[in-house]
């Protein structure tokens, strides 16, 4: 796929993918199971189980080399499917409540609604932009008091790859006995204290969509605590078929298993994963250096050495008072293609204006970059401000709404060169009115 535009995160092939795909065709493994699926899961398990630090394990102190983890992985058709199956495995059903980070893509919360349960949204803290632990505990206590039942699960999110405050959130979750489903769809390759994201909670969600750190075209995976959980997830992912010599079903299952062809792409992608992670982090550092001293623009960075972000996308905030050329024309036109999605499909609207949107200077900068052949996008609109969730309970502090107003995502993918970053920064500077 060639493009003259500088895209946010364009898929980048290693050159090995076709070897695995050809092998699948040669052996007639063109179904949602097979050697590539098994091999991809093994590759993923090796990666997520490796530890360079103590994580939050109390038995692994300073200077102590921790043993690898023993998590299991199921390759699935999408990250959304992984969220859905994790919720089922946690016993979520009609009438239950699930605490979900509000500042996220809709795939974190929609599967809760699929099950007839209610997403209860929790706002962010300003350092990582992820779930606020204090608000989380407040929400647990308040929902328990109001409903007489504890929430069934907690879904924190690694927004743009940034790890959330894992130690605090896991301590709260453990104290109240609520399972954590880590949404690491944007955080593959991120770590907290040297331990892979998605391995701290009961389940961890990964995504391999076309614009993620690595891709299988579409696809995702679920990190499971043990073999028993993996077998249960695989059973649900393959239509929940019982072991009779004919088709018998005693539970509702789903067609969620990853294709052997897509898994072949994934196996080739795993050979360049470390390279991709290093590149994204390099791009983040370069943005920070080149934008240092530019008044009114600040790059978002990890709050400390514990937070090993993959910087899936590099993000910046614009001071509300910053003036950008063309600002007077912001929101005059609606978009005709997707903003923030890979499918390229939107529902037609008559006006680009809503009661919750980025500031005019953010939209003006997006338009200026677009005119220069650069893809950028606003931050995710908080779920508690989405019309579809207007009646859902929410515990808010204003952080995610304020960030949504001032934030923008910049290109960071493996096709983004140093010269591209310099070109992007130059275009940003040109767009500013001093």
Secondary structure, DSSP 8 states (H G I E B T S, - for coil): ---SSB-SS-----S-HHHHHHHHHHTT--SS-SHHHHHHHHHHHHHHH-BSS-TT-TTS-TT--------EEEEESBHHHHHHHHHHHTT--TT-EEEEESSS-THHHHHHHHTT-EEEEE-B-TTTSSB-HHHHHHHHHHHHHHHSS--SEEE-B-GGG----HHHHHHHHHHHT-EEEEE-TT-TT-EETTEETTSSSSEEEEE--TTSSS--SSBEEEEESSHHHHHHHHHHHBTTB-SSSS--BSS---B-B--HHHHHHHHHHHTTHHHHHHHHHHHHHHHHHHHTT-TTEEE---SSTTEE---SSEEEEE-TT-EETTGGGTTSS--SS-SS-SS------S-S--SS---HHHHHHHHHHHHTTB--EE----GGGSGGGTTS-EE--SHHHHHHHHEEEE--STT--HHHHHHHHHHHHHHEE-
